[in-house]
Amino acid sequence: MEIPVHHLPPEGRDFEETWPHLTLEEKSGLRGLHTVHVAVVAHADRERLSLRGRVEGQVLLHCSRCLAEF
C-alpha cells in the first residue's frame, strides 16, 4: 500500500486494500498467511504520518508445546 503523504487533505484520507497472498521470511514463524485486509485512515502534518485502522488475516502457527498446527 502506498500512501501519498504530500497529497493528504487536512481531515485525512481512507485507504483500503486486500492482499490475497503474502510471502514472509521463514524466521518470522508465520506460514500460510492468506487474504490480508488493511483499512486505515491516514493523517499527516509536516513532521509525522499517523495511521489508525485495522489489519486482518489468517495465518498458520505451531503450538510451542505439542507442535500441532493451528
Sine and cosine of phi, psi and omega as CSV:
sin_phi,cos_phi,sin_psi,cos_psi,sin_omega,cos_omega
0.00,0.00,0.78,-0.62,0.08,-1.00
-0.95,-0.33,0.72,-0.69,0.01,-1.00
-0.88,-0.47,0.91,-0.42,0.00,-1.00
-0.96,0.26,1.00,0.01,-0.12,-0.99
-0.85,0.53,-0.63,0.77,-0.07,-1.00
-0.95,0.32,-0.21,0.98,-0.06,-1.00
-0.90,-0.43,0.31,0.95,0.01,-1.00
-0.98,0.20,0.73,-0.69,0.08,-1.00
-0.95,0.31,0.34,-0.94,-0.03,-1.00
-0.84,0.54,-0.53,0.85,-0.02,-1.00
-0.99,0.13,-0.03,1.00,0.00,-1.00
1.00,-0.01,0.05,-1.00,-0.02,-1.00
-0.52,-0.85,0.61,-0.79,0.04,-1.00
-0.99,0.12,0.64,-0.77,0.11,-0.99
-0.75,-0.66,0.67,-0.74,0.00,-1.00
-0.58,-0.81,0.70,-0.71,-0.04,-1.00
-0.45,-0.89,0.52,-0.85,0.08,-1.00
-0.82,-0.57,0.76,-0.65,0.05,-1.00
-0.93,-0.37,0.87,-0.49,-0.05,-1.00
-0.93,0.37,-0.51,0.86,-0.01,-1.00
-0.42,-0.91,0.70,-0.71,0.05,-1.00
-0.87,-0.50,0.56,-0.83,0.07,-1.00
-0.98,-0.19,0.79,-0.61,-0.01,-1.00
-0.88,-0.48,0.38,-0.92,0.08,-1.00
-0.93,0.38,0.57,-0.82,0.00,-1.00
-0.86,0.51,-0.60,0.80,-0.07,-1.00
-0.93,0.36,-0.15,0.99,0.02,-1.00
-0.94,0.33,-0.38,0.93,-0.03,-1.00
0.99,0.15,-0.04,1.00,0.01,-1.00
-0.98,-0.17,0.73,-0.68,0.07,-1.00
-0.74,-0.68,0.43,-0.90,0.11,-0.99
0.92,0.40,0.56,0.83,0.01,-1.00
-0.97,0.25,0.89,-0.46,-0.06,-1.00
-0.75,-0.66,0.48,-0.88,0.12,-0.99
0.72,0.69,0.95,0.30,0.05,-1.00
-1.00,-0.04,0.80,-0.59,0.00,-1.00
-0.91,-0.41,0.78,-0.63,-0.02,-1.00
-0.85,-0.53,0.78,-0.63,0.08,-1.00
-0.71,-0.70,0.89,-0.45,-0.04,-1.00
-0.70,-0.72,0.36,-0.93,0.19,-0.98
-0.92,-0.40,0.81,-0.59,-0.04,-1.00
-0.95,-0.30,0.73,-0.68,0.11,-0.99
-0.81,-0.59,0.62,-0.79,0.02,-1.00
-0.64,-0.77,0.54,-0.84,0.19,-0.98
-0.77,-0.64,-0.26,-0.97,-0.07,-1.00
-0.90,0.43,-0.47,0.88,-0.15,-0.99
-0.94,-0.35,-0.29,0.96,-0.08,-1.00
-0.44,-0.90,0.34,-0.94,0.08,-1.00
-0.91,-0.42,0.75,-0.66,0.00,-1.00
-0.87,-0.49,0.79,-0.61,0.05,-1.00
-0.87,-0.49,0.70,-0.71,0.08,-1.00
-0.70,-0.71,0.79,-0.62,-0.02,-1.00
0.05,-1.00,-0.48,-0.88,-0.13,-0.99
-0.63,-0.78,0.65,-0.76,0.10,-0.99
-0.83,-0.55,0.81,-0.59,0.00,-1.00
-0.79,-0.62,0.58,-0.81,0.05,-1.00
-0.14,-0.99,0.10,-0.99,0.05,-1.00
-0.87,-0.49,0.60,-0.80,-0.05,-1.00
-0.56,-0.83,0.49,-0.87,0.11,-0.99
-1.00,-0.08,0.74,-0.67,0.05,-1.00
-0.80,-0.60,0.25,-0.97,0.07,-1.00
-0.91,-0.42,0.69,-0.72,0.09,-1.00
-0.91,0.41,0.76,-0.65,-0.02,-1.00
-0.95,0.32,-0.29,0.96,-0.03,-1.00
-1.00,-0.02,-0.75,0.66,-0.10,-1.00
-0.92,-0.38,-0.11,0.99,0.01,-1.00
0.92,0.38,0.21,0.98,0.06,-1.00
-0.96,0.27,0.56,-0.83,0.06,-1.00
-0.97,0.24,0.57,-0.82,0.14,-0.99
-0.57,-0.83,0.00,0.00,0.00,0.00
